[in-house]
C-alpha cells in the first residue's frame, strides 16, 4: 500500500476480499482452528472449548459440513449418543489457505 499526496493505494489489501467467507466468520474460525489441532473431538468438548450454545454450535457445524470442511459422525458410547467432529481433507486445506491469505494480506498493511 502506498500513499502519495492525497491518494491512497489500497490495492495491496485485495487479499482480504479473497478470504474464505465460510471460515472467516468468528464462530466458524474458532471451530476450524480447534479442529485443525486435533484428530477428532466430541461435540460436548467442542461446545465447552468454544463457549457456544448447543444450537449455535450445531448451526455453525451445519454450514461447515455443507461446505465439505467438517465431517460429523453420530454414534453411541454405550447407550449414550456421541457426536464426533473432524476436519475433512478439504477443510484442512481450506484452513491452511485461509491462514496463508490472511498472513499475506496483513503483511501489506503499513506500520
GROMACS elastic network, one bead per residue, 0.5 to 0.9 nm:
[ bonds ]
;  ai    aj funct       b0    kb
    1     8     6  0.74825   500
    1     9     6  0.53595   500
    1    10     6  0.54641   500
    1    11     6  0.65867   500
    1    12     6  0.52303   500
    1    13     6  0.74477   500
    1   108     6  0.64906   500
    1   109     6  0.67950   500
    1   110     6  0.68779   500
    2     7     6  0.84818   500
    2     8     6  0.61761   500
    2     9     6  0.52789   500
    2    10     6  0.75236   500
    2    11     6  0.89929   500
    2    12     6  0.86737   500
    2   110     6  0.83064   500
    3     6     6  0.73577   500
    3     7     6  0.58831   500
    3     9     6  0.61382   500
    3    10     6  0.89050   500
    4     7     6  0.54653   500
    4     8     6  0.65771   500
    4     9     6  0.83392   500
    5     8     6  0.81191   500
    9    12     6  0.75099   500
   10    13     6  0.56056   500
   10    14     6  0.74208   500
   11    14     6  0.55590   500
   11    15     6  0.87732   500
   12    15     6  0.72568   500
   12   105     6  0.71529   500
   12   108     6  0.60407   500
   12   109     6  0.79638   500
   13    16     6  0.57868   500
   13    17     6  0.77896   500
   13   104     6  0.88748   500
   13   105     6  0.55312   500
   13   106     6  0.76353   500
   13   108     6  0.67310   500
   13   109     6  0.74873   500
   14    17     6  0.55881   500
   14    18     6  0.69008   500
   14   105     6  0.72673   500
   15    18     6  0.50294   500
   15    19     6  0.67646   500
   15   101     6  0.62827   500
   15   102     6  0.73017   500
   15   104     6  0.71670   500
   15   106     6  0.85539   500
   16    19     6  0.56370   500
   16   101     6  0.74104   500
   16   102     6  0.67381   500
   16   104     6  0.88783   500
   16   105     6  0.57754   500
   16   106     6  0.80784   500
   17    20     6  0.85665   500
   17    21     6  0.88739   500
   18    21     6  0.83466   500
   18   101     6  0.75646   500
   19    22     6  0.88417   500
   19    23     6  0.81918   500
   19    24     6  0.70367   500
   19    97     6  0.85541   500
   19    98     6  0.60584   500
   19    99     6  0.89383   500
   19   101     6  0.63308   500
   19   102     6  0.70723   500
   20    23     6  0.55557   500
   20    24     6  0.60244   500
   20    94     6  0.78897   500
   20    95     6  0.86749   500
   20    97     6  0.86312   500
   20    98     6  0.63496   500
   20   101     6  0.89744   500
   21    25     6  0.65725   500
   22    25     6  0.63385   500
   22    28     6  0.72681   500
   22    29     6  0.84126   500
   22    63     6  0.75767   500
   22    64     6  0.72128   500
   22    67     6  0.78168   500
   23    26     6  0.77957   500
   23    27     6  0.85601   500
   23    28     6  0.55161   500
   23    29     6  0.51353   500
   23    30     6  0.87687   500
   23    31     6  0.88353   500
   23    32     6  0.71862   500
   23    64     6  0.79406   500
   23    94     6  0.83519   500
   23    95     6  0.74060   500
   23    98     6  0.76349   500
   24    27     6  0.84320   500
   24    28     6  0.69352   500
   24    29     6  0.56268   500
   24    98     6  0.81498   500
   25    28     6  0.55094   500
   25    29     6  0.59360   500
   25    30     6  0.86227   500
   26    30     6  0.61383   500
   26    31     6  0.87003   500
   27    30     6  0.51738   500
   27    31     6  0.64244   500
   27    32     6  0.87850   500
   27    50     6  0.81428   500
   27    52     6  0.82202   500
   27    56     6  0.87717   500
   27    57     6  0.82493   500
   27    60     6  0.71151   500
   28    32     6  0.60362   500
   28    33     6  0.84700   500
   28    57     6  0.88164   500
   28    60     6  0.60079   500
   28    61     6  0.77109   500
   28    63     6  0.86442   500
   28    64     6  0.75093   500
   29    32     6  0.51120   500
   29    33     6  0.60892   500
   29    34     6  0.85346   500
   29    95     6  0.87350   500
   30    33     6  0.52511   500
   30    34     6  0.61938   500
   30    35     6  0.86641   500
   30    50     6  0.70259   500
   31    34     6  0.51328   500
   31    35     6  0.60746   500
   31    36     6  0.83587   500
   31    46     6  0.77385   500
   31    50     6  0.73830   500
   31    57     6  0.87233   500
   31    60     6  0.83342   500
   31    61     6  0.81852   500
   32    35     6  0.52010   500
   32    36     6  0.58557   500
   32    37     6  0.88769   500
   32    64     6  0.87144   500
   32    69     6  0.85123   500
   32    70     6  0.85213   500
   32    87     6  0.75646   500
   32    91     6  0.79857   500
   32    92     6  0.83480   500
   32    95     6  0.69543   500
   33    36     6  0.50568   500
   33    37     6  0.68064   500
   33    95     6  0.79199   500
   34    37     6  0.57668   500
   34    38     6  0.69437   500
   34    41     6  0.89581   500
   34    46     6  0.78610   500
   34    49     6  0.83643   500
   34    50     6  0.84927   500
   35    38     6  0.53224   500
   35    39     6  0.71626   500
   35    40     6  0.70298   500
   35    41     6  0.72179   500
   35    46     6  0.85912   500
   35    70     6  0.87078   500
   35    85     6  0.76946   500
   35    86     6  0.60601   500
   35    87     6  0.60590   500
   35    92     6  0.88760   500
   36    39     6  0.76574   500
   36    86     6  0.82115   500
   36    87     6  0.67111   500
   36    91     6  0.86699   500
   36    92     6  0.66346   500
   36    95     6  0.78746   500
   38    41     6  0.68908   500
   38    86     6  0.78513   500
   38    87     6  0.88692   500
   39    85     6  0.87521   500
   39    86     6  0.63742   500
   39    87     6  0.78879   500
   40    84     6  0.64391   500
   40    85     6  0.55527   500
   40    87     6  0.78628   500
   41    44     6  0.84277   500
   41    45     6  0.65825   500
   41    46     6  0.66304   500
   41    83     6  0.84392   500
   41    84     6  0.55861   500
   41    85     6  0.52758   500
   41    86     6  0.65827   500
   42    45     6  0.54386   500
   42    46     6  0.63951   500
   42    47     6  0.86865   500
   42    82     6  0.69594   500
   42    83     6  0.55443   500
   42    85     6  0.59219   500
   42    86     6  0.88420   500
   43    46     6  0.51919   500
   43    47     6  0.60467   500
   43    48     6  0.86384   500
   43    54     6  0.86824   500
   43    57     6  0.85295   500
   43    58     6  0.89828   500
   43    82     6  0.75893   500
   43    83     6  0.54597   500
   43    84     6  0.60927   500
   43    85     6  0.67511   500
   44    47     6  0.50065   500
   44    48     6  0.62027   500
   44    49     6  0.86386   500
   44    54     6  0.85420   500
   44    82     6  0.87806   500
   44    83     6  0.81867   500
   45    48     6  0.51491   500
   45    49     6  0.61520   500
   45    50     6  0.86226   500
   46    49     6  0.50536   500
   46    50     6  0.60067   500
   46    51     6  0.82035   500
   46    52     6  0.83869   500
   46    57     6  0.84319   500
   46    85     6  0.86370   500
   47    50     6  0.54158   500
   47    51     6  0.57334   500
   47    52     6  0.54483   500
   47    53     6  0.67223   500
   47    54     6  0.68367   500
   47    57     6  0.67784   500
   48    51     6  0.53090   500
   48    52     6  0.72991   500
   48    53     6  0.88576   500
   49    52     6  0.81907   500
   50    53     6  0.88447   500
   50    57     6  0.86389   500
   52    55     6  0.80487   500
   52    56     6  0.59860   500
   52    57     6  0.56871   500
   53    56     6  0.51825   500
   53    57     6  0.60096   500
   53    58     6  0.84483   500
   54    57     6  0.52866   500
   54    58     6  0.61123   500
   54    59     6  0.86585   500
   55    58     6  0.50826   500
   55    59     6  0.61562   500
   55    60     6  0.87415   500
   56    59     6  0.51330   500
   56    60     6  0.63329   500
   56    61     6  0.85884   500
   57    60     6  0.52596   500
   57    61     6  0.60500   500
   57    62     6  0.85006   500
   58    61     6  0.51026   500
   58    62     6  0.60302   500
   58    63     6  0.87695   500
   59    62     6  0.51404   500
   59    63     6  0.65744   500
   59    64     6  0.88750   500
   60    63     6  0.52622   500
   60    64     6  0.63362   500
   60    65     6  0.85905   500
   61    65     6  0.59000   500
   61    66     6  0.84283   500
   61    70     6  0.71945   500
   61    71     6  0.89564   500
   61    72     6  0.82212   500
   61    85     6  0.88450   500
   62    65     6  0.50516   500
   62    66     6  0.60555   500
   62    67     6  0.85993   500
   62    70     6  0.86045   500
   62    72     6  0.89879   500
   63    66     6  0.50772   500
   63    67     6  0.62663   500
   63    68     6  0.87269   500
   63    69     6  0.87822   500
   63    70     6  0.89280   500
   64    67     6  0.51097   500
   64    68     6  0.63863   500
   64    69     6  0.52516   500
   64    70     6  0.55783   500
   64    71     6  0.86051   500
   64    91     6  0.83083   500
   65    69     6  0.55918   500
   65    71     6  0.61478   500
   65    72     6  0.73343   500
   66    69     6  0.75655   500
   66    70     6  0.81779   500
   67    70     6  0.78714   500
   67    91     6  0.83665   500
   68    71     6  0.75112   500
   68    87     6  0.88071   500
   68    88     6  0.70223   500
   68    89     6  0.88900   500
   68    90     6  0.66106   500
   68    91     6  0.66120   500
   69    86     6  0.86179   500
   69    87     6  0.58042   500
   69    88     6  0.53712   500
   69    89     6  0.75443   500
   69    90     6  0.57018   500
   69    92     6  0.72590   500
   69    93     6  0.88740   500
   69    94     6  0.76153   500
   69    95     6  0.87349   500
   70    85     6  0.68246   500
   70    86     6  0.56694   500
   70    88     6  0.53319   500
   70    89     6  0.88423   500
   70    90     6  0.84995   500
   70    91     6  0.62330   500
   70    92     6  0.89487   500
   71    84     6  0.81643   500
   71    85     6  0.58230   500
   71    86     6  0.53959   500
   71    87     6  0.61113   500
   71    88     6  0.60076   500
   72    83     6  0.68041   500
   72    84     6  0.58791   500
   72    86     6  0.68800   500
   72    87     6  0.89698   500
   73    82     6  0.82065   500
   73    83     6  0.56666   500
   73    84     6  0.50630   500
   73    85     6  0.64189   500
   73    86     6  0.85230   500
   74    81     6  0.72017   500
   74    82     6  0.58921   500
   74    84     6  0.64002   500
   74    85     6  0.89040   500
   75    80     6  0.85568   500
   75    81     6  0.59161   500
   75    82     6  0.51405   500
   75    83     6  0.62248   500
   75    84     6  0.78335   500
   76    79     6  0.60809   500
   76    80     6  0.53694   500
   76    83     6  0.79986   500
   77    80     6  0.52874   500
   77    81     6  0.62634   500
   77    82     6  0.60530   500
   78    81     6  0.80877   500
   86    91     6  0.89967   500
   87    90     6  0.77767   500
   87    91     6  0.53104   500
   87    92     6  0.59551   500
   88    92     6  0.61746   500
   88    93     6  0.85662   500
   89    92     6  0.51486   500
   89    93     6  0.62103   500
   89    94     6  0.85325   500
   90    93     6  0.51007   500
   90    94     6  0.59576   500
   90    95     6  0.85023   500
   91    94     6  0.50365   500
   91    95     6  0.60702   500
   91    96     6  0.85734   500
   92    95     6  0.52211   500
   92    96     6  0.62686   500
   92    97     6  0.86880   500
   93    96     6  0.51455   500
   93    97     6  0.61839   500
   93    98     6  0.85525   500
   94    97     6  0.50682   500
   94    98     6  0.60526   500
   94    99     6  0.86783   500
   95    99     6  0.62360   500
   95   100     6  0.86313   500
   96    99     6  0.51715   500
   96   100     6  0.62796   500
   96   101     6  0.86838   500
   97   100     6  0.50310   500
   97   101     6  0.60671   500
   97   102     6  0.85572   500
   98   101     6  0.51577   500
   98   102     6  0.61552   500
   98   103     6  0.85804   500
   99   102     6  0.52453   500
   99   103     6  0.61531   500
   99   104     6  0.86589   500
  100   103     6  0.51701   500
  100   104     6  0.61899   500
  100   105     6  0.86138   500
  101   104     6  0.52366   500
  101   105     6  0.61156   500
  101   106     6  0.85280   500
  102   105     6  0.51555   500
  102   106     6  0.59551   500
  102   107     6  0.83914   500
  103   106     6  0.52758   500
  103   107     6  0.59857   500
  103   108     6  0.88229   500
  104   107     6  0.52810   500
  104   108     6  0.67886   500
  105   108     6  0.56006   500
  105   109     6  0.73668   500
  106   109     6  0.54680   500
  107   110     6  0.81377   500
